[in-house]
């Protein structure tokens, strides 16, 4: 495996992205502590993003609203606006691409860029150029931190050191010096469970981790990922394996006014259609559907096999079967959260029929053609104009359009 002799990768992480975008959109929020929450009126909710000013006073995205209020009494709470963040993300990517090619978009607020000869010769100049373009588009409100290193793994670690609005460069000749000063859990891929496993094996700090051999890491990780981790940690040009989607799903916390079986069902229908749309957009079909509910006390979950399902009709039919089973299990329950997923995905063009249920290819073709026509109409008018049954979005908006760790929603996810 090749070991770079210079910096080759840039990792960029926007600082307090959601909260900073809110401050850009509303100048009254600039310079003030801001916390972004899922929706107003939701009790016991968490802060999903805190502005730089709020973090400086002790707030963080892992706090409940109550804890954040105690730490920062003057914090201003605003509802999340995923579509606004999506549009700002697209603008920022375009500005960065004007300076360097984008290697990979890791999430809505993180991306990587391969460094060309110009960037390797003048990393500070390239960093300043990126930051200047971002500042020009956002009045200096949105900032980013940048790390540069021999590979993406180390560049990401370096990036975290300069927050906020910093630049950290780790050339190969300086390693492992600055790396050995970092705590174990700053290394990508070491979460709480892996940290406990390492501690049990006597690996208590980064120096001990660095001293391990590839096969030792493989044994600790219990798979080849440990060996790949060793090469990444030691500055080799490790190529990330392409991720393959294994499911499409959505979940929703129901507001108090909607914690009834009928209202929760309407929400589950909408989430099911949103997931099916995403699946069709990628040309996939599903072989299994799951439903889960969380009640005030306990919950319920179940699955149902499908047969290369891709239409709203087929997915909603499965939902009805699962929903009836959930309601029979606890008719008096009050659902607080509802979620579903489509799994056992088939590759594009692969279709399985089932002769036991008289699944005729011509009938399936007609259903698919009807679904494609509905999708075409909705796409033309950029809204859910034609749907199967009622379409009643729950309070709070953005059902099916929330931003996940590695998922950036499309515009149509907000219809």
Secondary structure, 3 states (H helix, E strand, C coil): CCECCCCCEEEEEECCHHHHHHHHHCHHHCCCCEEEECCCCCCCCEEEEECHHHHHCCCCCCCEHHHHHHHCCCCEEEECCHHHHHHHHHHHHHHHHCCCCCCEEEECCEEEEECCHHHHHCHHHHHHHHHHHHHHHHCCCCCEEEEEECCHHHHHHHHHHCCCCCEEEECHHHCCCCHHHCCHHHCCCCCHHHHHHHHHCCCCCHHHHHHCCHHHHHHHHCCHHHHHHHHHHCCECCCCCCCCCCCEEEEEECCHHHCCHHHHHHHHHHHHHHHHHHHHHCCCEEEEEEEEEEECCCEEEEEEEEEEECCHHHHHHHHHHHHHHHHHHCCCCCEEEEEEEEECCECCCCCCCCHHHCCCHHHHHHHHHHHHHHHHHHHHHCCCCCCCCCCCCCCCCCCCCCCCCCCCCCHHHHC
